[in-house]
């Protein structure tokens, strides 16, 4: 089983911003981010809740980032 850090939505958004993703829009608790090259994903931001490992994995696939790249951005 692979290791994913326990992250909140805000922490993940900050890491994605460091990777060049920009906040496009917000609809409720869902933050839509997009990179200049077209990669995009949705990050849920709920106060006090961490994002599950399966969802972090899906977001990383959407962003075409590896676990190691995410850890460097944190």
C-alpha positions in Angstrom: 0.0 0.0 0.0 1.4 3.4 -0.9 1.8 6.2 1.5 -0.2 9.4 1.1 0.1 12.3 3.6 -3.1 13.3 5.4 -4.1 16.6 3.7 -6.9 19.0 4.0 -8.4 20.6 0.9 -6.7 23.9 1.6 -3.3 22.3 2.0 -3.7 20.4 -1.3 -4.8 23.6 -3.0 -1.7 25.4 -1.8 0.5 22.6 -3.2 -1.3 22.7 -6.5 -0.8 26.4 -6.8 2.9 25.9 -6.3 2.8 23.5 -9.2 1.3 26.2 -11.4 -2.4 25.5 -11.1 -4.8 28.4 -10.9 -8.2 28.6 -9.2 -10.8 28.9 -12.0 -14.0 28.9 -10.0 -15.7 27.7 -6.8 -19.0 26.0 -6.7 -20.0 25.3 -3.1 -17.1 23.5 -1.5 -15.6 22.4 -4.8 -12.6 24.4 -6.0 -11.9 23.9 -9.7 -8.2 24.4 -10.6 -6.6 24.4 -14.0 -3.0 24.5 -15.3 -2.0 26.6 -18.3 -1.4 23.4 -20.4 -5.0 22.2 -19.9 -4.7 19.8 -16.9 -7.5 20.4 -14.5 -9.2 18.9 -11.4 -11.6 19.5 -8.6 -10.6 19.8 -4.9 -13.2 19.6 -2.2 -12.5 22.0 0.7 -14.4 21.0 3.9 -13.4 22.6 7.1 -11.6 20.2 9.5 -11.8 17.2 7.1 -8.9 15.5 5.4 -9.1 14.2 1.9 -9.1 10.4 1.5 -6.2 8.5 -0.1 -8.3 7.4 -3.0 -9.4 10.9 -3.8 -5.8 12.3 -3.5 -4.7 9.6 -5.9 -7.4 10.6 -8.4 -6.5 14.3 -8.1 -2.8 13.4 -8.7 -3.8 11.4 -11.8 -5.8 14.3 -13.1 -2.9 16.7 -12.6 -0.4 14.2 -13.9 1.7 14.5 -10.7 3.5 11.8 -8.8 3.5 11.2 -5.0 7.1 12.4 -4.9 6.3 15.6 -6.7 3.4 16.3 -4.3 5.6 15.7 -1.3 8.2 18.2 -2.6 5.4 20.8 -3.1 4.2 20.4 0.5 
